Amino acid sequence: MRIEIETFTVNKRFPLTISRGTTSQTTNVWVKIEQDGITGWGEASPFSLGNHQQSTEVLKAALQQLVPQLEVYNPLQRQQIEGVLNSQLPSAAKAAVDVALHDWLGKYVGLPLWQIWGLDCSRIVPTSVTIGINTPENAKARVRAWLQFAEVRVIKVKLGNPIGVTADREMFLAVQEAATTQDIFVDANGGWNLEDAVEMCKWLAELGIKYVEQPLAQGEENKLAELKKRSPLPIFVDESCHTSRDIPQLAPLIDGINIKLMKAGGLTEAMRMVHTARAYGLQVMFGCYSDSTLANTAAAQLSPLADYLDLDSHMNLIDDPFMGAMLQAGRVIPNHKSGLGVERSAA
């Protein structure tokens, strides 16, 4: 097979601030795998999380180094290819190759991935859109802008403000005031200590919130047992859970996991994570980083298996180069085209 790698830069309509910083622009990597006149597409988007510092430069260099090892295979030789990918390849680079191989396979057999897996798209739940850390007035304005831009049924509020939980409360109440008919979820991105997390979980539970995501920082998993005992809300983890190998030790301490293709290393591992989580009685969410429509459409192929979805990054781009899954009644729905069903946007 022949592999091409190129980069593309995307800009956010609304810069996103979380507990670890602000992003307004990213440069992602586009991987194309060609065999027998069929081309499969995949995407690697950079992210920084603890020891996982996966910059665009790191991802591109890793993929370029891998190309000679992969081009000797046919895309159907997945077991051999996975052995190559399971080296020390950054997870986002692995995701790009894995997604491209899935796209190629779907096009090869002439079916969308969700149909190959026998999934039911009517079970896809609404996706949340994200309101980053901001002042109360700016957060309210951001909610109104989202509601004018798209049919929004769920809002995810980023808390964990470095200023403290008083600022978190003020911002949350402002969002709640602006979002009168939407469900609201909360993601602290590890921005709270244990006592603040307990306090905020109790406060948010009184306001009818269904769960809280990543209340404690990555590396503080030893405190999750105490939080679970004292919190009235279900606890989801994101930064603390990368692959299926992380789930067994986390399962007694949490209620759900957030699966992201860039963390997991693609659709193959994402499916493993779903099955492992279900075996432990956990709920499942799919999320994203600064992914374009390409990667989020890939995640949408698996989304009938999720309890919650946070696949909104592509909707916040002003220059997304791809078209694929579409927002319908607040839900990101893949189409009936073969593979991912992703095409280039009109110039």
Secondary structure as GFF3:
##gff-version 3
##sequence-region A 1 347
A	DSSP	beta_strand	2	18	.	.	.	ID=ss1
A	DSSP	beta_strand	21	35	.	.	.	ID=ss2
A	DSSP	beta_strand	38	44	.	.	.	ID=ss3
A	DSSP	beta_strand	47	49	.	.	.	ID=ss4
A	DSSP	beta_strand	52	54	.	.	.	ID=ss5
A	DSSP	alpha_helix	56	70	.	.	.	ID=ss6
A	DSSP	alpha_helix	78	85	.	.	.	ID=ss7
A	DSSP	alpha_helix	91	109	.	.	.	ID=ss8
A	DSSP	alpha_helix	113	116	.	.	.	ID=ss9
A	DSSP	three_ten_helix	121	123	.	.	.	ID=ss10
A	DSSP	beta_strand	128	131	.	.	.	ID=ss11
A	DSSP	alpha_helix	136	149	.	.	.	ID=ss12
A	DSSP	beta_strand	154	158	.	.	.	ID=ss13
A	DSSP	alpha_helix	165	178	.	.	.	ID=ss14
A	DSSP	beta_strand	183	187	.	.	.	ID=ss15
A	DSSP	alpha_helix	194	206	.	.	.	ID=ss16
A	DSSP	beta_strand	212	213	.	.	.	ID=ss17
A	DSSP	three_ten_helix	221	223	.	.	.	ID=ss18
A	DSSP	alpha_helix	224	230	.	.	.	ID=ss19
A	DSSP	beta_strand	235	237	.	.	.	ID=ss20
A	DSSP	three_ten_helix	244	246	.	.	.	ID=ss21
A	DSSP	alpha_helix	247	250	.	.	.	ID=ss22
A	DSSP	three_ten_helix	251	253	.	.	.	ID=ss23
A	DSSP	beta_strand	256	260	.	.	.	ID=ss24
A	DSSP	alpha_helix	261	264	.	.	.	ID=ss25
A	DSSP	alpha_helix	267	279	.	.	.	ID=ss26
A	DSSP	beta_strand	283	287	.	.	.	ID=ss27
A	DSSP	alpha_helix	293	302	.	.	.	ID=ss28
A	DSSP	three_ten_helix	303	305	.	.	.	ID=ss29
A	DSSP	beta_strand	308	309	.	.	.	ID=ss30
A	DSSP	three_ten_helix	313	316	.	.	.	ID=ss31
A	DSSP	beta_strand	322	323	.	.	.	ID=ss32
A	DSSP	beta_strand	326	328	.	.	.	ID=ss33
A	DSSP	beta_strand	331	333	.	.	.	ID=ss34
A	DSSP	beta_strand	343	344	.	.	.	ID=ss35
###
